[in-house]
């Protein structure tokens, strides 16, 4: 299985700050990488797919970049509603998709 | 509006069975691959099962093969997960999710999940 490692495990930032989360794959996943947001008690929400494509309806302050083994999710100007867990997911080994362990973003 | 609603979770003893269901609405269910994904307490997300849009292809996580089975009824817009010989490590929230697009490598809509607790 392809292992996905996220860092940091948690980050605390202020409203308006730029926040960056990284995800590293144990092998090349090309651009088959997604990012999800999960708030407590809510369904996960797809933010980014194919490494850099913004899912419809997701605010433009979210962006993704990277390819191969190293990827980044950036929140350009942190908002209170962005407090959540964030997960990366590889789809190179489809259908055996795997997720990172998550990054907690706190305001 | 896409909606996925899971049901069937609960508390069960090790070795027993449970059947989860996912009711889909707001989209053409028969056109999409569907997933089950779980999250154990304090842990990350873990793919459990996937079934193709027509039910002809499916795949299961190695650790649940032989114990879990996935099925769908496109006439009723329902996805199911039959879980037999449950183990304590199967405890967690189980999510139903829709695969995005023709090659459903990503999951674009998720339900809120149903909690399964396996405990003696």
Interface residues (C-beta under 8 A of the other chain):
Chain A: X32 X34 X36 X41 X42 X43 X44 X45 X46 X49 X50 X55 X87 X89 X91 X94 X95 X96 X97 X98 X99 X100 X101 X102
Chain B: X4 X43 X44 X45 X46 X47 X50 X59 X95 X97 X100 X103 X105 X106 X107 X108 X109 X110 X111 X112 X113
